[in-house]
């Protein structure tokens, strides 16, 4: 009899622990969901969202990867629109991988059957890009004032993990006219080195170098179109926020929660202009996308980045000292901080900026 009571008590304790665990998981997942509620969440698509909207005729899924792998699979019903189509090497100026411009970009979109009315979902892969090539096409569409654009978090890897259908061949659409109204085209987010040089020291402009810490400090070189090493260091007054800090981890490459990103970008004022740059505009396009999702509106991608600024032909100034953000204010749009988010372990790692150095002695022109 005593043994029966002991068993019942033991089972009662176990049941209680299970209930507590379930409650904890409920609240923990709820907190995470709240943290992931971006001010401009319409720019981010989860695999679950795409599963629910895959049959919507207004949704156009766009694979931006370069076709390197003969066994590459595509999201079912996606078109192939390689991101590098929007770049060219400007041999006359000695600058690698420059944006093709507004007119040519519209021709490329139209030739692939993209319509102004499409709700576009862009994706790449975790292995190769982690969103940092889909983001370049996002920036192009944002320049053109395209109304509905999303990036698929974790790309095709997340889609496959969610059980989404794939195909060995992309969808091919008939060419159409893609034409943005002149009043909808944005000129502000695309600026060159001269524009930035004239605003050095202007307190309204905040510069973010999103390259690795080693590149930022001039410890690892970038190379130009001719293969020669560019000037070392960074644009004077620029802060360093490595674009990889936007990922939950280097392996998963999921977008961090909004709360974690607030801490990573603390001190950056959303009421002022933010100029992001890297080596060629690819990595910084991802930071541009993240800041757009966080609600920043006055964003500029210095698309030529260090390919222009570090080119010895242009005599732009560079420095190697580290600039630190003095403000501890969280960059919440509207300026209302509310309660300070609780720091998670991954958040603490991100804030410390301690990432593995990028491998290899040189950074390619695609960086």
C-alpha positions in Angstrom: 0.0 0.0 0.0 2.8 2.4 0.9 4.5 1.4 -2.3 1.4 2.4 -4.3 1.3 5.7 -2.6 5.0 6.2 -3.4 4.4 5.4 -7.0 1.5 7.8 -7.2 3.5 10.5 -5.6 6.4 9.9 -8.0 4.1 10.0 -11.1 2.5 13.1 -9.7 5.8 14.9 -9.5 6.7 13.8 -13.0 3.3 15.0 -14.4 3.8 18.3 -12.6 7.2 18.7 -14.1 5.8 18.0 -17.6 3.1 20.6 -17.1 5.7 23.2 -16.0 7.9 22.3 -19.0 4.9 22.8 -21.3 4.0 26.1 -19.7 7.6 27.3 -20.0 7.8 26.3 -23.7 4.5 28.1 -24.4 5.8 31.4 -22.9 9.2 31.0 -24.3 7.9 30.5 -27.8 5.5 33.4 -27.3 8.3 35.6 -26.3 10.3 34.6 -29.4 7.3 35.3 -31.6 7.0 38.8 -30.1 10.7 39.4 -30.6 10.4 38.5 -34.3 7.7 41.1 -34.9 9.6 43.5 -37.1 8.1 47.0 -37.7 8.3 46.2 -41.5 7.6 42.5 -41.2 6.1 42.6 -44.7 9.6 42.3 -46.1 10.2 38.9 -44.5 8.6 35.6 -45.6 8.8 32.4 -43.6 8.6 29.0 -45.3 5.3 28.6 -43.5 4.0 31.8 -45.1 5.1 30.7 -48.5 3.5 27.3 -48.0 0.2 29.0 -47.3 0.5 31.5 -50.3 2.2 29.3 -52.9 -0.9 28.9 -55.0 -1.7 32.7 -54.9 -1.5 33.8 -58.6 -0.2 37.2 -57.5 2.8 35.7 -55.7 6.0 35.3 -57.9 8.8 33.2 -56.3 12.2 34.2 -57.7 15.4 32.2 -57.4 18.3 34.6 -57.6 21.1 32.0 -57.4 23.7 31.6 -60.1 23.3 28.2 -61.9 26.5 26.6 -60.9 25.3 23.2 -59.7 23.9 20.9 -62.4 21.8 19.1 -59.7 20.4 22.3 -58.3 16.7 22.2 -57.5 14.2 25.1 -57.4 11.2 25.9 -55.3 8.2 24.6 -57.3 6.9 27.2 -59.7 9.8 29.6 -59.1 11.5 31.5 -61.9 15.3 31.8 -62.2 16.7 35.4 -62.1 20.4 35.3 -61.2 21.3 38.3 -59.1 24.5 38.9 -61.0 22.5 40.0 -64.1 22.1 43.3 -62.3 25.9 44.0 -62.1 28.7 44.6 -64.6 32.4 45.4 -64.5 33.0 49.1 -65.3 36.4 48.7 -67.0 36.6 52.4 -68.0 36.6 53.4 -64.3 38.4 50.2 -63.1 35.5 49.3 -60.8 34.2 45.8 -60.4 30.6 44.7 -60.2 28.7 48.0 -60.5 24.9 48.3 -60.7 23.6 48.2 -64.2 21.3 51.2 -63.6 17.5 51.8 -63.5 16.8 51.3 -67.2 18.7 48.1 -67.7 17.3 46.7 -64.4 13.8 47.2 -65.7 14.7 45.5 -69.0 16.1 42.5 -67.1 13.0 42.2 -64.9 10.6 42.4 -67.9 12.6 39.9 -70.0 12.1 37.4 -67.1 8.3 38.0 -67.0 8.3 40.0 -63.8 5.3 42.4 -63.5 5.0 45.6 -61.5 1.9 44.1 -59.8 3.6 40.9 -58.7 4.1 40.1 -55.0 7.7 39.0 -55.2 9.4 36.4 -52.9 13.2 36.3 -53.4 15.4 33.5 -52.2 18.9 32.1 -52.4 20.6 29.4 -50.2 22.0 29.1 -46.8 25.2 27.4 -48.0 26.2 30.1 -50.6 24.5 33.3 -49.5 22.3 33.3 -46.5 20.1 36.0 -47.9 22.9 38.3 -49.1 22.3 37.9 -52.8 18.5 37.9 -52.5 19.0 41.2 -50.7 20.8 42.7 -53.7 17.7 42.1 -55.9 15.6 43.4 -53.0 17.5 46.6 -53.1 17.1 46.9 -56.9 13.3 46.4 -56.6 13.2 48.9 -53.7 15.0 51.4 -55.9 12.3 50.9 -58.6 9.6 51.5 -56.0 8.2 47.9 -56.3 5.4 47.7 -53.8 5.5 44.1 -52.6 8.9 42.4 -52.0 9.9 39.7 -49.5 13.0 37.7 -48.8 12.4 34.1 -47.8 14.2 33.5 -44.5 16.8 30.7 -44.9 16.0 30.4 -48.6 15.5 27.1 -50.3 17.1 25.3 -47.3 14.3 26.5 -45.0 11.7 25.7 -47.7 13.0 22.1 -48.1 13.1 21.7 -44.3 9.5 22.8 -44.1 8.5 20.1 -46.6 8.0 22.5 -49.6 7.9 21.0 -53.1 10.8 21.4 -55.4 11.5 20.9 -59.1 14.6 20.3 -61.3 13.7 23.1 -63.7 12.6 26.7 -63.0 9.4 28.2 -64.5 9.9 30.3 -67.6 7.6 33.3 -68.2 6.9 35.2 -71.3 8.7 38.6 -71.6 6.6 41.6 -70.7 7.1 45.3 -70.2 8.3 46.2 -66.7 8.1 50.0 -66.4 8.3 52.0 -63.2 6.6 55.3 -63.1 9.3 58.0 -62.8 7.6 59.3 -59.7 8.0 55.9 -58.0 11.7 55.5 -58.7 13.9 56.2 -55.7 17.1 58.1 -56.2 18.1 58.5 -52.6 19.2 54.9 -51.8 21.8 54.8 -54.6 24.8 57.1 -54.1 28.4 57.3 -55.1 31.7 58.2 -53.4 31.5 61.9 -54.1 28.1 62.2 -52.4 29.6 60.5 -49.3 32.8 62.4 -49.3 30.9 65.7 -49.2 29.0 64.6 -46.1 31.9 63.3 -44.0 31.4 64.8 -40.6 27.8 65.7 -41.2 26.0 64.5 -38.0 22.9 63.6 -40.0 24.7 60.8 -41.8 25.7 57.6 -40.1 28.2 55.3 -41.9 28.1 51.5 -41.3 30.9 49.3 -42.7 29.5 45.8 -42.7 32.7 44.0 -43.7 34.6 41.8 -41.3 36.5 43.4 -38.4 39.8 42.5 -40.1 38.8 44.4 -43.3 37.5 47.3 -41.3 40.7 47.7 -39.3 42.9 47.3 -42.4 44.3 44.0 -41.3 42.9 42.1 -44.3 42.9 43.6 -47.8 40.3 43.9 -50.5 41.3 43.7 -54.2 40.1 45.7 -57.1 39.1 44.8 -60.7 42.8 44.7 -61.8 43.7 42.3 -59.0 45.7 44.9 -57.1 45.2 45.5 -53.4 42.9 48.5 -52.6 43.6 51.0 -49.9 43.4 49.5 -46.4 40.9 50.5 -43.7 37.5 52.2 -43.8 35.7 55.4 -44.5 36.5 58.0 -41.8 33.8 58.0 -39.0 32.3 54.7 -40.1 31.2 52.2 -37.5 31.7 48.4 -38.0 28.6 46.1 -37.8 29.6 42.9 -39.5 26.7 41.8 -41.8 27.0 38.2 -40.4 25.7 39.5 -37.0 22.3 39.6 -38.6 22.2 35.8 -38.6 21.1 33.7 -35.7 24.2 31.6 -36.3 26.8 31.2 -39.1 25.4 27.7 -39.8 21.7 28.2 -39.8 21.8 31.8 -41.2 18.2 32.5 -40.1 17.4 36.2 -39.5 17.8 37.1 -35.9 14.9 38.2 -33.8 14.0 41.9 -33.8 14.9 42.2 -30.1 18.4 40.8 -30.8 18.9 43.1 -33.7 17.9 46.1 -31.7 20.8 45.4 -29.4 23.2 44.8 -32.3 22.3 48.2 -33.8 22.0 50.1 -30.5 23.1 53.7 -30.9 22.2 53.9 -34.6 19.5 56.7 -34.9 16.6 55.8 -37.1 15.7 59.5 -37.4 18.9 60.1 -39.3 20.3 58.8 -42.6 22.2 55.5 -42.6 24.8 54.7 -45.3 25.8 51.1 -45.5 28.8 49.7 -47.5 31.1 46.8 -47.8 33.5 45.8 -50.7 31.1 45.6 -53.6 27.6 46.2 -52.3 26.5 42.6 -51.9 27.0 42.1 -48.1 25.8 45.7 -47.4 22.6 45.0 -49.4 21.8 42.4 -46.7 22.3 45.0 -43.9 20.2 47.4 -46.0 17.4 44.8 -46.1 17.6 44.1 -42.3 17.4 47.8 -41.5 14.4 48.2 -43.8 12.7 45.4 -42.0 13.5 47.2 -38.7 11.7 50.2 -39.9 14.6 52.4 -41.0 13.5 54.6 -44.0 16.4 56.9 -44.8 18.8 54.3 -46.0 21.5 54.6 -48.6 23.5 51.7 -50.1 26.9 52.8 -51.2 26.8 50.2 -53.9 30.2 50.7 -55.3 31.6 50.5 -51.7 35.3 49.8 -51.2 35.7 48.9 -54.9 35.4 52.7 -55.5 36.4 54.2 -52.2 39.5 52.1 -51.8 40.6 52.6 -55.4 43.9 54.6 -55.3 42.8 56.5 -58.4 40.1 58.4 -56.5 42.1 59.7 -53.5 39.3 59.1 -51.0 40.5 59.3 -47.4 40.7 56.1 -45.3 41.4 55.4 -41.6 42.2 52.2 -39.6 41.2 53.3 -36.1 38.0 51.9 -34.6 35.1 54.2 -34.2 32.7 53.2 -31.4 29.0 54.2 -31.1 28.7 56.2 -27.9 24.9 56.1 -27.5 23.3 53.2 -25.8 19.9 54.0 -27.1 18.0 51.2 -28.9 17.1 52.1 -32.5 13.3 51.7 -32.2 11.5 53.5 -34.9 9.6 56.4 -33.4 12.1 56.8 -30.5 10.1 55.0 -27.9 12.4 52.4 -26.3 10.0 50.8 -23.9 11.6 48.1 -21.7 15.1 47.0 -22.4 15.1 43.5 -24.1 16.5 40.6 -22.1 19.8 39.6 -23.6 20.0 36.0 -24.8 23.3 34.1 -25.1 23.3 34.5 -28.9 22.5 38.2 -28.4 25.5 38.6 -26.1 27.7 36.8 -28.7 26.4 39.2 -31.4 27.0 42.3 -29.3 30.5 41.3 -28.6 31.2 41.2 -32.3 33.4 38.1 -31.9 33.0 36.2 -35.1 35.4 33.8 -36.7 37.7 35.8 -39.0 36.8 35.4 -42.7 39.0 32.7 -44.2 41.7 33.4 -46.8 44.1 36.3 -47.1 42.0 38.2 -49.7 38.3 39.1 -50.0 37.0 38.4 -53.5 35.4 41.2 -55.6 32.0 39.6 -54.8 32.3 40.4 -51.1 
